[in-house]
Amino acid sequence: MEGQVVGRISHGLLVLVGVSASDTLSDVKSMAEKVVNLRVFADDAGKMNRSLLEAGASVLCVSQFTLYGDCRKGRRPSFDRAASPGVARPLYEAFVGALRELTRPLGAVVETGQFQAMMEVELVNDGPVTLLLDSKGEL
């Protein structure tokens, strides 16, 4: 599988998805709705005022458990808050499914990386704009 492209989009969002041990299916659905409706694309005046659907944009979802790396103590990150792969995979897949369902009416593309794989992800960041969404509002 090395060197193979598994997901690719042009204009859109790269969504790095970390699943915590306390996340639920309800959290996944609300996060998908948030991503689809977040007004982060420029309107004609150059202001961040359009949603993914309004901008005709796509989504590339990549699972990223290291988002839960806690570096506050010591020199090695702790991943205690990250969900185990057995818990995270179905929630990640549910998140991708919810994105596809929400974007289907306008034909938006939702691509993915490969769950639990080493990947090289290329990004051209327009802005730069990087946002953090947390299902529990803890970050």
trRosetta pair geometry for C-beta under 8 A, 3 or more apart (Angstrom, degrees):
i j d omega theta_ij theta_ji phi_ij phi_ji
1 4 5.2 -85 -169 31 56 128
1 6 7.9 18 -173 -63 110 115
1 114 7.3 31 168 -43 147 171
1 117 7.5 -67 111 -153 145 145
5 8 5.5 8 171 -42 127 118
6 111 7.9 146 122 173 66 104
6 112 7.2 -52 132 96 108 65
6 113 6.0 87 82 -148 126 42
6 114 5.2 -109 -133 -42 178 96
6 119 7.6 -78 30 -122 125 126
7 60 5.3 140 136 -141 121 98
7 61 7.9 -85 175 49 169 56
7 62 7.7 -162 61 -75 142 85
7 111 3.4 144 -158 153 102 111
7 112 5.1 -166 -71 68 148 26
7 113 5.6 -97 25 -71 129 43
8 60 7.3 -4 -130 -98 13 130
8 111 6.3 -113 37 -180 28 174
9 12 4.6 -47 144 39 141 134
9 58 3.9 -160 -148 98 128 131
9 59 6.9 160 -63 63 164 12
9 60 4.8 -143 6 -47 119 103
9 109 6.0 170 -113 95 101 121
9 111 5.5 -164 -48 20 96 127
10 58 6.8 85 45 24 61 129
11 55 7.4 -129 143 144 119 109
11 56 7.5 39 93 98 128 80
11 57 5.3 -104 126 -120 87 81
11 58 6.7 107 80 18 56 88
12 52 7.0 50 -144 -143 82 101
12 57 3.9 144 -105 174 69 93
12 58 3.6 -86 -61 63 155 61
12 59 5.6 -132 167 -65 129 34
12 60 6.7 119 96 -9 124 81
12 108 7.9 128 -115 -166 127 105
12 109 7.5 -101 -62 68 159 92
13 35 7.0 -170 97 -172 161 103
13 40 7.5 71 -88 79 119 139
13 52 6.3 -59 -8 -102 123 120
13 57 6.5 76 -14 140 80 132
13 58 7.6 -154 29 96 63 46
13 59 5.1 -10 64 -114 95 73
13 60 7.2 -162 97 31 51 66
14 60 5.1 -20 -112 68 66 105
14 62 6.9 -2 -174 7 90 114
14 121 7.1 119 -157 170 137 126
14 123 5.4 -67 -9 -111 162 116
15 35 6.1 12 -104 -136 145 142
15 59 5.8 -1 0 -166 120 104
15 60 7.0 168 24 81 71 48
15 61 4.9 -23 72 -105 105 69
15 62 7.3 162 84 24 53 67
16 62 5.5 -28 -110 72 63 96
16 64 4.1 -7 -176 13 99 150
16 67 6.2 147 130 -62 113 128
17 61 5.6 16 -17 -168 127 98
17 62 6.8 167 18 78 82 39
17 63 5.4 -47 72 -108 97 49
17 64 6.2 127 56 24 40 83
17 92 5.7 129 114 -127 137 92
17 95 6.0 155 -142 97 149 159
18 63 7.8 108 -89 -169 39 59
18 64 5.3 -61 -66 87 82 77
18 65 5.9 115 -134 -122 84 27
18 66 7.4 -110 -101 58 119 36
18 67 3.2 -121 -44 57 147 124
18 68 5.2 165 176 -29 133 90
18 82 6.6 -82 -172 -116 100 95
19 23 5.2 -109 -163 41 78 149
19 63 7.6 -28 -6 -145 103 98
19 65 7.2 -41 41 -102 74 77
19 82 7.1 76 78 -161 60 69
19 83 4.4 -44 114 25 99 129
19 87 7.1 -167 127 115 129 87
19 88 4.0 156 63 -131 135 87
19 91 4.9 124 -134 87 142 130
19 92 5.9 -100 -38 -57 133 86
20 23 4.9 120 56 -27 75 97
20 68 6.0 145 -98 -97 78 137
20 81 5.3 -33 -140 159 99 89
20 82 6.5 -87 -117 -113 47 31
20 83 5.9 93 132 -36 15 89
20 135 7.4 -148 25 46 116 116
20 136 7.3 -45 47 -9 155 127
21 80 7.8 -49 -13 151 140 56
21 81 6.1 -131 10 -170 101 40
21 82 6.8 69 -39 104 84 18
21 83 4.8 156 -85 -90 47 62
21 84 7.5 53 -105 -10 92 71
21 87 6.9 56 -129 95 58 157
22 81 7.9 -42 3 -161 97 82
22 136 6.8 38 94 -67 125 140
23 27 4.6 -120 -154 75 80 148
23 28 6.7 86 165 -52 114 83
23 83 6.5 -73 35 -47 107 134
23 91 5.7 99 110 -169 121 159
23 135 5.7 81 -117 58 96 156
24 27 4.9 109 52 2 67 100
24 28 7.2 -122 103 -5 42 88
24 91 7.9 -153 179 -115 10 124
25 28 5.4 -49 -150 32 37 117
25 29 6.5 35 154 -18 66 103
25 91 6.9 -133 -86 -116 56 84
25 94 5.9 -78 -130 158 84 164
26 29 6.0 -55 -149 36 31 108
26 30 6.4 24 156 -13 65 108
27 30 6.0 -62 -148 41 29 106
27 31 6.1 28 156 -19 67 110
27 91 8.0 6 75 -159 103 124
27 135 3.8 50 -164 -172 113 145
27 136 7.5 -17 -123 -54 132 70
28 31 5.9 -58 -148 37 27 110
28 32 6.5 28 154 -21 63 105
28 91 5.3 -154 -73 -167 135 83
28 94 4.8 53 135 103 158 112
28 95 4.6 -114 -161 -74 101 80
28 98 6.3 152 137 0 91 146
28 135 7.7 -18 -58 -101 37 146
29 32 5.7 -51 -148 33 32 112
29 33 6.6 31 153 -16 64 105
29 94 7.6 -59 -57 149 74 108
29 98 5.2 -164 -115 -122 61 152
30 33 5.7 -52 -149 37 35 112
30 34 6.3 40 150 -24 65 105
30 135 6.8 114 76 -136 110 91
31 34 5.4 -51 -147 34 34 116
31 35 6.4 36 154 -21 66 102
31 95 6.5 -26 84 -128 117 111
31 133 6.2 134 -141 128 94 130
31 135 5.4 -57 -59 -85 117 98
32 35 5.8 -52 -148 34 31 111
32 36 6.4 26 156 -15 64 109
32 95 5.6 -179 -67 -155 105 65
32 98 3.6 169 22 111 175 120
32 99 4.9 -131 -146 -62 106 66
32 102 6.0 162 145 -3 106 141
33 36 6.0 -58 -146 40 30 108
33 37 6.0 -1 166 6 66 118
33 98 7.6 -67 -39 158 68 121
33 102 6.5 -175 -96 -105 58 153
34 37 6.5 -77 -141 51 21 92
34 38 5.9 42 161 -52 65 102
34 133 5.9 149 118 -152 140 147
35 38 6.0 -36 -140 3 23 117
35 52 7.0 18 144 -16 71 146
35 59 7.1 65 149 -115 128 141
35 99 6.6 -30 82 -105 133 107
35 133 7.2 -127 -71 17 81 166
36 51 6.6 37 148 174 53 120
36 52 5.4 -97 -147 49 46 126
36 53 6.2 39 179 -32 90 105
36 99 6.6 173 -61 -134 106 70
36 102 4.6 -96 -65 128 168 137
36 103 6.1 -148 -121 -64 119 88
37 51 5.1 -41 -146 -126 36 140
37 52 7.7 -68 -53 24 19 93
37 53 7.6 -9 -91 11 54 114
38 51 6.4 123 64 -127 35 81
38 52 7.2 47 54 -21 78 96
38 131 7.6 -177 176 87 152 163
38 133 7.9 -104 -74 -73 147 135
39 48 6.0 119 132 145 80 79
39 49 5.4 -12 177 -154 122 24
39 50 6.1 116 -148 43 79 11
39 51 5.5 -55 -89 -67 59 66
40 48 5.3 -19 -143 -162 34 116
40 50 7.9 -69 58 74 36 57
40 51 7.7 57 22 -122 69 39
40 52 7.7 16 46 -55 99 75
40 129 6.4 159 -172 142 109 149
40 131 7.0 -107 -107 -11 140 144
41 48 6.8 112 48 -142 15 67
41 49 7.7 -72 81 57 58 44
41 50 4.2 -56 79 77 99 98
41 51 7.0 -9 24 91 108 5
41 52 7.0 131 -20 -84 127 38
41 54 7.0 -174 63 81 127 94
41 55 3.7 -24 114 -68 171 149
41 57 6.2 -166 -76 -30 145 138
42 45 8.0 -142 -178 72 87 49
42 46 5.2 -22 -159 -145 122 36
42 47 6.5 127 -142 60 68 23
42 48 6.2 -48 -83 -85 53 47
42 49 7.3 37 -155 26 30 79
42 50 6.9 -10 79 22 20 109
43 46 7.2 -54 65 12 61 17
43 47 5.5 -11 34 59 102 79
43 48 8.0 122 -6 -152 81 5
43 49 4.1 -26 -24 61 122 118
43 50 5.3 139 -76 -34 75 103
45 49 7.6 34 52 11 101 143
48 129 7.6 134 -94 -115 139 155
50 54 4.1 -131 -166 97 94 123
50 55 4.7 119 121 -57 124 91
51 54 4.7 94 49 10 74 103
51 55 6.8 -151 91 -2 36 91
52 55 6.0 -65 -143 43 24 104
52 57 4.7 -97 -152 64 70 110
52 59 6.8 13 -156 -58 148 101
52 103 7.2 -55 118 -103 121 116
52 108 6.6 59 144 -133 103 158
53 56 7.7 31 -180 -70 31 35
53 57 7.9 -76 -49 39 18 79
53 103 6.6 -156 -89 -122 92 75
53 106 5.2 123 -152 24 92 157
53 108 6.5 -94 -104 -42 64 137
56 106 7.2 -128 -109 155 63 122
56 108 7.3 -169 -160 -95 40 88
57 108 6.7 19 85 -136 45 117
58 108 5.8 171 -104 -175 54 83
58 109 4.0 -11 -127 64 119 93
58 110 7.0 -168 -169 -74 77 36
58 111 6.9 32 162 1 120 98
59 99 5.8 -92 71 176 158 141
59 103 7.2 -157 5 -42 120 163
59 108 7.0 52 -2 149 92 118
59 109 7.3 -169 34 98 60 59
59 110 4.8 -2 64 -118 105 75
59 111 7.1 -178 94 32 56 63
60 111 4.9 -17 -110 73 73 101
60 112 7.3 159 -163 -95 58 22
60 113 7.3 69 170 -40 93 81
61 92 7.7 157 150 -174 126 90
61 95 7.0 166 -151 112 152 110
61 96 5.4 -150 58 -95 157 95
61 99 6.9 169 -47 21 136 162
61 110 6.8 16 -7 -176 111 93
61 111 7.3 179 23 90 69 47
61 112 4.9 -25 69 -109 91 77
61 113 7.1 -122 102 10 53 79
62 112 7.2 147 -82 -165 45 59
62 113 3.9 49 -117 -2 82 134
62 119 6.8 -134 -146 73 122 150
62 121 5.9 -15 -88 -95 168 146
63 88 7.0 105 -156 149 127 120
63 92 5.0 -1 -95 -135 114 152
63 113 6.6 -130 19 70 71 111
63 115 4.9 51 8 -122 149 70
63 116 6.9 -22 89 -40 142 52
64 67 5.1 75 113 -26 101 103
65 68 6.2 -50 177 31 61 106
65 79 6.4 45 147 -157 106 129
65 82 4.4 74 -170 -161 97 143
65 83 7.5 -121 -121 53 106 65
65 88 6.6 -32 -88 -123 108 169
66 69 4.9 0 -169 -29 68 117
66 77 7.3 54 -152 115 84 161
66 79 7.3 -63 -109 -102 48 117
66 82 7.9 -6 -71 -81 21 149
67 82 7.8 126 63 -96 69 107
68 79 5.8 86 98 -146 99 69
68 81 4.6 -144 -171 84 120 97
68 82 3.8 167 66 -65 143 86
69 77 3.4 -11 -168 -174 105 144
69 78 7.2 131 -158 58 53 37
69 79 5.9 -29 -95 -83 61 80
69 82 7.9 10 -56 -39 51 125
70 73 7.5 19 129 23 101 84
70 77 6.2 131 54 -162 39 75
70 78 4.5 -30 59 61 101 93
70 79 7.6 178 13 -77 81 29
70 80 7.0 -35 19 34 130 92
70 81 6.6 94 -36 6 119 117
71 77 5.1 -42 -76 -98 80 81
71 78 8.0 179 -71 17 34 72
73 78 7.2 19 55 -14 100 127
74 78 8.0 89 50 -39 120 100
78 81 7.9 79 117 1 92 82
79 82 4.4 -29 178 19 92 124
82 88 7.3 -6 170 -72 85 137
83 87 4.1 -117 -179 93 113 114
83 88 4.0 150 91 -64 114 87
83 91 6.9 50 67 32 171 140
84 87 5.0 83 56 15 77 101
84 88 6.6 -159 87 -7 31 96
85 88 5.6 -60 -127 45 29 108
85 89 5.8 37 174 -32 68 105
85 115 7.8 122 -151 156 98 109
85 116 5.6 37 -127 -85 127 137
86 89 6.7 -36 -132 21 18 109
87 90 7.3 -72 -170 38 30 97
87 91 6.7 12 151 -5 66 118
88 91 5.9 -73 -152 46 34 106
88 92 5.7 35 157 -24 75 110
89 92 5.7 -55 -141 36 28 111
89 93 6.2 24 160 -15 64 108
89 115 5.6 85 -119 171 91 155
89 116 7.4 -34 -82 -24 107 118
90 93 5.7 -55 -143 41 32 111
90 94 6.2 36 154 -23 65 105
91 94 5.4 -49 -144 36 33 114
91 95 6.4 40 151 -24 63 101
92 95 5.6 -51 -153 31 31 115
92 96 6.6 29 150 -15 64 103
92 115 6.1 136 96 -108 150 121
93 96 5.7 -50 -148 38 35 111
93 97 6.2 38 151 -20 65 107
93 115 7.8 -39 -58 -58 89 147
94 97 5.4 -53 -145 39 32 115
94 98 6.2 35 154 -21 65 104
95 98 5.8 -53 -147 35 29 110
95 99 6.5 31 152 -19 63 104
96 99 5.7 -53 -151 34 32 113
96 100 6.4 32 152 -19 65 105
96 110 6.3 152 -163 148 78 127
96 112 5.7 -6 -120 -76 144 128
97 100 5.7 -54 -149 36 31 111
97 101 6.3 31 154 -19 65 106
98 101 5.7 -53 -145 37 32 112
98 102 6.2 27 157 -15 66 109
99 102 5.9 -61 -146 41 28 107
99 103 6.0 6 163 -3 66 117
99 110 4.8 140 116 -121 114 149
100 103 6.2 -69 -138 48 25 97
100 104 6.1 50 158 -55 64 96
100 110 4.8 -122 -80 42 76 143
101 104 5.9 -31 -146 -4 26 120
103 106 6.3 -73 -171 53 62 91
103 107 7.7 -70 149 75 83 12
103 108 3.6 -76 179 57 121 118
103 109 8.0 -81 132 24 140 14
103 110 6.0 137 51 -42 143 111
104 107 7.3 30 -168 -76 36 33
104 108 7.7 -82 -57 41 21 77
112 115 7.8 -13 160 -43 126 79
113 117 7.1 -151 150 58 99 107
113 119 5.1 -51 -163 -64 127 175
113 121 6.9 -49 -89 -87 136 112
114 117 4.0 10 96 21 111 142
114 119 6.4 155 39 -70 89 123
125 128 4.3 27 132 -126 125 93
125 129 7.1 -173 -180 38 96 54
125 130 7.1 -24 -146 -58 135 94
126 129 7.0 -18 87 19 65 101
127 130 8.0 -178 79 -24 134 59
132 139 5.8 -88 140 113 131 132
134 137 5.8 156 93 -74 104 18
134 138 5.6 -121 153 42 145 68
134 139 4.2 149 -53 27 151 103
